[in-house]
Amino acid sequence: MVPALLPPRLPKSLYAAEDALRVSVGGKLDAVILDFFASSGTTAHAVMRLNLQWTPCPGQFPSEFKLAG
């Protein structure tokens, strides 16, 4: 692949992330958002705007994540 032919990386929409989170949590103010792909901060920014709790999980993917118990 030639890098010049690849499309530029477009930033994720903060408002789209916020809307998706709003639908996902459904008004549960005690929801905790686990971000397995934390890198650009878009999800964290959207979570802060909704006043929810955000937890980054760097290096772990959902199949590797184990709940305590």
N, C-alpha and C positions, 0 to 999 in steps of 0.2 A: 504494500500500500504506500502510496505517496502522500505524505502529510499535507501537502498543499491542496489535495483533492478532498480531504476530509472536511466536513462542515465544522464551523467553530462551535465550541461548547457554549451552550446558552444557559444562563442562570435559571434556576428553578423559581417559579413564581411564589412569592411569600403568601399571596392571597389565595392561591390554589391550595397550598399546603394548609393554610389556616382553615379554609372551607372543608377540606378533607378531614382534618382533626375534629372540627365542630360536628360533623356528621358522625364520625366514628365514636366519639365519647358520649354523644347524645345528652349533654347537660350534666354529666356526672362530674362534679367539681373535685372529687377525690381521685380522679383518673391519673394514672402514671403512664407516661409515654416512653417506651423503650425504643431507642434509635440505634439500630444495628449498623446503619450505614452513615454514621455521623461524620461529616467532613466539611460541608460548606456552611453549616449553621442555619440553613433555612428552616429546618424543622424546629430547632431550638428557638429561633426567633418567633415562629408562629405559636409555639407552646407558651412562650413568655407573654405574648399578646393576649392569649386566652387565659392566662393566670393558672396554668396547670403545672404539674411536676414533670420534668424531663430528665431521663437518665441515659447518657450515652453508653453504648456497649461496644467499645472498640475491639476489633479482632475477633469478635464472636458473631456467629450467624445463628439464626433461629434453631437450626438442627443441632447445634452444639450447646445451646443455652439450656441449663437445667435449673429447675426451681428447687429451692431448699425445702427439705421436708421429708 
